Amino acid sequence: MDNSTRLIKLGIWGYFFLLLFEGALRKWVLPGLATPLLIIRDPLVIWIFYLCWKQDLFPSNVYVNAMVIIGLIGIITAVFLGHGSLTVAIYGARALLIHFPMVFIIGKVMDSSDVIKIGKVTLMIAIPMAVLIALQFYSPQSAWVNRGVGDDMEGAGFSGALGFFRPPGTFSFTLGVSTFFGLVACFVFYFWLNRQYIKNWILILATVALIVAIPLSISRGLLFQVILSGLFLVLAVIRNPQYTSKILIGAVLIFVGIFILGKLPFVSTATEVFNTRIDNASGTEGGLKGTLVDRFLGEQTAPFKNAMNEPYFGYGIGMGTNAGSQLLTGEREFLISEGEWGRVIGEMGLILGLFIIVLRIAFSAKLFFSSFKNLQQGNLLPWMLISFGMIILINGGWAQPTALGFYTLAAGLLLASFKEASNHAPIYTLKQD
C-alpha cells in the first residue's frame, strides 16, 4: 500500500471518528465553535478527494455523476428561482456533491478486513457509550453530561416518558444514539457467527451494551432496527446451516443476559420508561400499524400529493435543513418537511427530486441484491450490514449532518465488504467505474 492510499484510509477513519464524536466537540470540548463544527467532516472529505484525484481513484459512475449534476443544477435553481441564498444552496448541495461520492471512495479504497476492523472498534466504543447514555438518562438536564450544543444549559435530551429524556450520547441529538446502536447490532450479530475475528470479552460486553441501550435510549426506532437485523440473521443461518450451533449458543447467552440485566434496578426502570413510551405512542399513532405502516407510507406518498402545489423547481436546495432555515429566517425549524422525500421534492421540485429518490432506490436495490448473492456464497458481512443500512439507504435523512454521515458510512462499508481482503477481488460487487 503506497503512502497516498494509506493517507486516504486514515482520512476515512477520521471521518468515522468525527461522525461519532462531532457532537462531543460541539457540546463539551469546543462549544464556542459549535456552528462551524457542524460541517467538520466536509474539509476532511475535500482533502480525501484531493488525494484520490492525485491517485486517479476518484469515482466516476452513473450514480455519482448524476448526483453531482443534480447538485449543481440545484444550486443554480435555488439561487435564481428559489430562496436566493448561495450559502444555503451550497450547504444543501453538500450531500450530493461531496458526501455521496465519498461512499464510493470508501468502497474503492477499503476492503472486508477494513470493515471488520471498523466493526471491532464500533463494538469497543459501544461499551463506554452505553455507560454514558446511562449517566445521561439518570442525570438532570442541567447536569454537565447533558449539556447541549454550544454549551446550551437546557440540555440535549429529547422528551421520552415518565419525566425521563432520551439521551444523545456523544452526538448532538438523540438520533445519533439510536443509529449508532443500530450499527452496533449488525456487527454484534455478525461477530457472534464469526467469533474468530474478535475477543470474546469485547463481544460479550458490547452485547450487554446493546441490550441495555435499547431501553435507555427510549427509541422505538432502535428496537425495530435490532429486530430487523435479528430477522436478517435468522435468514443468514437458514441459508448457511453451518452457523446453526453458533447462533444457538449466542441466542442462549443473550437471553440469559436479558433475564439477568432485567433484574437490575437501573435497567428495569429504563424498561418501564421505554414501555410507557411505546404505550403512549400507540395511543396517539395507532400502535405498530400506525408507526410502521401509516406513518412510514404516509411520509413516502404525501410529498407526491403535495408536489403539484409547489414550485416546478422547488423552494431551493438547502432550505429544508435546520441550518438552512437558521440562515434564512433566524429560526431552526422545518420550513419544508421533516420527512426526507418530502424535503427533497420540496427543495428540488418534482422532476429533480424524483431523480434523486429514484437514484437512491436503484442504488439501494443494487446493494441489497449484491448482499444477498454474497450471502448465498457464504459471505455474511454485507448481508448483516444491509440489515442496518437498508432503510437508511432508501429514506435516511441527508438534511441532518449525523444522519448524512451514517448514510455515507453505511453505504461505503457495504461496498467495501464485497471485496476480499487478500487480493481485493470482488466476490460479487457493483461496477463502480
C-alpha positions in Angstrom: 0.0 0.0 0.0 1.5 3.4 -1.0 1.5 6.4 1.2 -1.3 8.2 -0.6 -3.7 5.2 -0.2 -2.7 4.9 3.4 -3.5 8.6 3.9 -6.9 8.1 2.3 -7.6 5.2 4.6 -6.6 7.4 7.6 -8.9 10.0 6.3 -11.8 7.5 6.2 -11.0 6.5 9.8 -11.0 10.2 10.6 -14.5 10.5 9.0 -15.7 7.6 11.2 -14.4 9.1 14.4 -15.6 12.6 13.7 -19.1 11.2 12.9 -19.2 9.6 16.4 -17.6 12.4 18.3 -18.6 15.6 16.4 -21.4 16.2 19.0 -18.9 15.8 21.9 -16.7 18.5 20.4 -19.7 20.8 19.9 -21.1 20.2 23.4 -18.2 19.8 25.7 -14.8 20.4 24.1 -15.2 23.5 21.8 -18.8 24.8 22.5 -17.8 28.2 21.2 -17.2 26.7 17.8 -20.4 24.7 17.7 -21.6 26.2 14.4 -18.5 25.7 12.2 -18.0 22.2 13.8 -21.4 21.3 12.2 -19.5 20.7 8.9 -16.2 19.5 10.4 -16.2 16.4 8.2 -16.5 18.4 5.0 -12.9 19.8 4.8 -11.7 16.2 5.5 -13.7 14.8 2.6 -12.4 17.5 0.3 -8.8 16.6 1.4 -9.6 13.0 0.7 -10.9 14.0 -2.8 -7.6 15.7 -3.5 -5.7 12.6 -2.5 -7.9 10.4 -4.7 -7.5 12.8 -7.7 -3.7 12.5 -7.4 -4.0 8.7 -7.3 -6.7 8.6 -10.1 -9.0 7.0 -7.6 -11.9 9.5 -7.8 -15.1 7.5 -8.5 -17.0 8.0 -11.7 -20.2 6.1 -12.3 -23.8 6.8 -13.2 -24.8 7.3 -9.5 -22.0 9.8 -8.7 -22.2 11.7 -12.0 -26.0 12.0 -11.8 -25.9 13.2 -8.2 -23.2 15.8 -8.9 -25.1 17.1 -12.0 -28.3 17.4 -10.0 -26.5 19.1 -7.1 -25.0 21.7 -9.4 -28.4 22.3 -11.1 -29.9 22.6 -7.6 -27.5 25.4 -6.6 -28.4 27.4 -9.8 -32.2 26.9 -9.4 -32.1 27.7 -5.7 -30.2 31.0 -6.2 -32.2 32.2 -9.2 -35.6 30.6 -8.8 -35.8 29.6 -5.2 -34.7 31.1 -1.8 -31.9 33.1 -3.4 -29.1 32.3 -0.9 -25.9 30.9 -2.4 -24.7 29.9 1.1 -27.8 27.9 1.9 -27.7 26.3 -1.6 -24.1 25.2 -1.2 -24.8 23.9 2.3 -27.7 21.9 1.0 -25.8 20.5 -2.1 -23.0 19.1 0.1 -24.8 15.8 0.4 -24.9 15.3 -3.4 -21.5 16.9 -4.3 -19.2 15.5 -1.6 -20.7 13.1 0.8 -22.4 10.8 -1.8 -19.2 10.4 -3.8 -17.4 9.7 -0.5 -19.5 6.5 -0.4 -17.6 5.1 -3.5 -14.2 6.2 -2.3 -14.8 4.2 0.9 -15.8 1.2 -1.3 -12.8 1.7 -3.6 -10.1 2.1 -1.0 -11.2 -0.3 1.7 -12.0 -4.0 1.8 -13.7 -6.5 4.0 -10.8 -6.6 6.5 -11.1 -2.8 7.0 -14.8 -3.2 7.6 -14.2 -5.8 10.2 -11.7 -3.5 11.9 -14.3 -0.7 12.0 -16.8 -3.2 13.4 -14.4 -4.2 16.2 -13.8 -0.5 17.1 -17.5 0.2 16.9 -18.2 -2.6 19.5 -15.4 -1.3 21.8 -16.9 2.3 21.6 -20.3 0.9 22.3 -19.3 -0.2 25.8 -18.4 3.3 27.2 -21.2 4.8 25.1 -23.7 2.6 27.0 -22.3 3.9 30.3 -22.5 7.5 29.0 -26.2 7.2 28.0 -27.0 5.6 31.4 -25.4 8.6 33.1 -27.4 11.0 30.9 -30.6 9.0 31.4 -30.4 9.3 35.2 -29.0 12.8 35.4 -31.0 16.0 35.2 -30.9 18.0 32.0 -28.9 20.7 33.9 -26.0 18.3 34.5 -22.8 18.8 32.5 -23.2 15.3 30.9 -26.4 16.5 29.4 -25.1 19.9 28.2 -26.5 20.8 24.8 -24.7 22.1 21.7 -22.9 25.4 22.2 -23.0 24.9 26.0 -26.8 25.0 26.0 -27.8 24.8 29.7 -31.3 23.5 28.8 -29.8 20.1 27.9 -29.5 17.9 24.8 -32.1 15.3 25.8 -35.4 14.8 24.0 -38.7 14.2 25.7 -39.2 10.5 26.5 -41.7 9.3 29.2 -42.3 9.5 33.0 -40.1 12.6 33.3 -37.0 10.9 31.7 -35.4 12.2 28.5 -33.9 10.4 25.5 -30.1 10.6 25.9 -27.9 11.9 23.0 -24.6 10.1 24.0 -21.7 11.8 22.3 -24.0 13.1 19.5 -25.6 16.4 19.1 -29.1 14.9 19.0 -30.7 11.6 20.1 -30.9 10.3 16.5 -27.2 9.6 16.7 -27.6 7.2 19.6 -30.3 5.1 18.0 -28.5 5.0 14.7 -25.1 4.2 16.3 -26.5 1.2 18.3 -28.3 0.0 15.1 -24.8 -0.3 13.6 -23.6 -2.0 16.8 -26.4 -4.5 16.5 -25.5 -5.7 13.0 -21.8 -6.1 14.0 -22.8 -7.9 17.2 -24.8 -10.4 15.3 -22.1 -10.8 12.7 -19.3 -11.4 15.2 -21.4 -14.0 17.1 -21.2 -16.0 13.9 -17.6 -15.2 13.4 -16.0 -15.0 16.8 -12.5 -15.7 15.4 -12.4 -12.0 14.4 -12.9 -10.5 17.9 -12.0 -11.1 21.5 -14.8 -12.8 23.5 -14.8 -10.2 26.2 -15.3 -7.4 23.8 -18.2 -9.2 22.1 -19.9 -10.1 25.4 -19.6 -6.5 26.8 -20.8 -5.0 23.5 -23.8 -7.3 23.6 -24.6 -6.2 27.1 -24.2 -2.6 26.0 -26.6 -3.2 23.1 -29.2 -4.8 25.4 -29.2 -2.0 28.0 -29.0 0.7 25.3 -32.4 -0.3 23.9 -34.5 0.8 27.0 -32.0 3.6 27.9 -32.3 5.2 24.5 -36.2 5.2 24.8 -36.0 4.7 21.0 -38.6 2.6 19.2 -36.6 3.0 16.0 -33.6 1.3 17.6 -35.8 -1.6 18.8 -37.2 -2.1 15.3 -33.7 -1.9 13.9 -32.4 -4.6 16.2 -35.4 -6.8 15.4 -34.8 -6.3 11.7 -31.1 -7.2 12.0 -32.2 -10.3 14.0 -34.5 -11.4 11.2 -31.7 -11.0 8.7 -29.5 -13.0 11.0 -32.1 -15.8 11.1 -32.3 -15.9 7.3 -28.5 -15.9 7.1 -28.4 -19.0 9.3 -31.1 -20.7 7.2 -29.0 -20.1 4.1 -25.9 -21.2 5.9 -26.8 -24.1 8.3 -23.2 -24.5 9.4 -23.7 -21.5 11.7 -26.7 -23.0 13.5 -24.7 -24.2 16.6 -23.0 -20.8 16.9 -26.2 -18.8 16.7 -27.9 -21.2 19.2 -25.1 -20.6 21.7 -25.2 -16.9 21.1 -29.0 -16.8 21.5 -29.0 -18.7 24.8 -26.3 -16.4 26.2 -28.2 -13.3 25.0 -31.5 -14.4 26.6 -29.7 -15.2 29.8 -28.1 -11.8 29.7 -31.5 -10.1 29.1 -33.0 -12.0 32.1 -30.2 -11.1 34.4 -29.9 -7.5 33.3 -33.7 -7.1 33.6 -33.4 -7.7 37.3 -31.0 -4.8 37.8 -32.8 -1.6 39.0 -31.2 0.8 36.5 -32.3 -1.5 33.6 -35.7 -2.3 35.0 -36.5 1.5 35.5 -35.4 2.2 31.9 -37.5 -0.7 30.6 -40.6 0.7 32.4 -40.0 4.1 30.9 -39.5 2.6 27.4 -42.7 0.5 27.7 -44.6 3.7 28.8 -43.2 5.5 25.7 -44.4 2.7 23.5 -47.8 2.7 25.1 -48.1 6.5 24.8 -47.1 6.4 21.1 -49.5 3.5 20.5 -52.3 5.6 21.9 -51.6 8.6 19.6 -50.2 6.9 16.5 -52.2 3.6 16.4 -49.6 1.1 17.6 -47.3 -0.9 15.4 -49.5 -0.2 12.3 -49.5 3.5 13.0 -45.8 3.8 13.5 -44.5 1.4 10.9 -47.2 1.4 8.2 -49.3 4.5 8.2 -46.5 6.8 9.3 -43.9 5.3 7.0 -46.1 5.1 3.9 -47.6 8.5 4.6 -44.1 10.1 4.6 -43.4 8.5 1.2 -46.7 9.2 -0.5 -47.5 12.7 0.9 -44.7 14.5 -1.0 -46.0 13.4 -4.4 -49.6 14.5 -3.5 -48.3 17.9 -2.4 -45.8 18.4 -5.3 -48.3 19.9 -7.7 -48.9 22.8 -5.3 -45.1 23.6 -5.1 -42.8 25.5 -7.5 -41.6 23.5 -10.5 -38.0 23.7 -9.3 -38.9 23.7 -5.7 -38.1 26.2 -3.0 -34.4 25.8 -3.3 -31.8 23.2 -2.1 -30.8 23.6 1.5 -34.0 25.3 2.6 -35.3 22.1 4.2 -32.3 21.8 6.5 -32.3 23.2 10.0 -29.1 25.1 9.3 -30.7 26.5 6.1 -33.7 27.7 8.0 -31.5 29.3 10.6 -29.7 31.2 7.9 -32.9 32.2 6.1 -35.2 33.0 8.9 -33.1 33.1 12.1 -35.1 30.1 13.5 -34.3 26.4 13.5 -37.4 24.8 12.1 -38.6 22.5 9.3 -39.5 25.0 6.6 -40.5 22.3 4.1 -40.8 18.8 5.5 -39.4 16.7 8.4 -39.5 13.6 6.1 -36.6 13.0 3.7 -38.6 12.5 0.5 -40.8 15.5 1.3 -37.8 17.7 1.9 -36.1 16.6 -1.4 -39.2 17.2 -3.5 -39.9 20.5 -1.7 -36.4 21.7 -2.2 -35.8 20.5 -5.8 -39.2 20.2 -7.3 -41.0 17.1 -8.6 -38.7 16.3 -11.5 -35.2 16.8 -9.9 -36.5 15.5 -6.6 -37.8 12.3 -8.2 -34.5 11.8 -9.9 -32.7 11.8 -6.5 -35.2 9.4 -5.0 -35.1 7.0 -8.0 -31.2 7.0 -7.9 -31.3 6.3 -4.1 -33.8 3.4 -4.6 -31.8 2.0 -7.5 -28.5 2.1 -5.6 -30.1 0.6 -2.6 -31.7 -2.2 -4.6 -28.3 -3.0 -6.2 -26.6 -3.2 -2.8 -29.4 -5.4 -1.4 -29.2 -8.0 -4.2 -25.4 -7.9 -4.2 -25.6 -8.6 -0.4 -28.0 -11.5 -1.0 -25.7 -13.0 -3.6 -22.8 -12.7 -1.2 -24.9 -14.5 1.5 -25.5 -17.4 -0.9 -21.7 -17.6 -1.4 -21.1 -17.7 2.4 -20.1 -14.0 2.9 -22.4 -12.8 5.7 -20.8 -9.4 6.3 -22.6 -7.5 3.5 -25.9 -9.2 4.5 -25.7 -8.0 8.1 -24.6 -4.5 7.0 -27.6 -4.2 4.7 -29.9 -5.1 7.6 -28.7 -1.9 9.2 -28.4 0.2 6.1 -31.5 -0.7 4.1 -33.8 1.9 5.5 -31.1 4.5 5.8 -30.1 4.0 2.2 -33.6 4.5 0.9 -35.0 7.0 3.3 -32.3 8.2 5.7 -32.2 11.9 6.1 -29.5 13.9 4.3 -30.5 17.2 5.9 -29.1 16.4 9.3 -25.3 16.0 9.4 -25.2 12.9 11.6 -27.8 11.1 9.5 -25.9 12.1 6.4 -22.7 10.8 7.9 -24.3 7.4 8.8 -25.7 7.1 5.2 -22.2 7.7 3.8 -20.6 5.3 6.3 -23.2 2.5 5.9 -23.2 2.6 2.1 -19.4 2.9 1.8 -18.8 -0.1 4.2 -21.3 -2.1 2.2 -19.3 -1.6 -1.0 -16.1 -2.4 0.8 -17.5 -5.5 2.4 -17.9 -7.1 -1.1 -14.1 -7.2 -1.5 -11.9 -10.0 -0.3 -9.1 -8.8 2.0 -6.4 -10.9 0.4 -6.4 -9.6 -3.2 -9.2 -7.0 -3.3 -11.0 -9.2 -5.8 -14.8 -8.7 -5.7 -17.0 -11.7 -4.6 -20.0 -10.1 -6.2 -19.7 -6.3 -6.4 -21.1 -3.3 -8.2 -19.4 -1.9 -11.2 -18.0 1.4 -9.9 -16.1 2.6 -12.9 
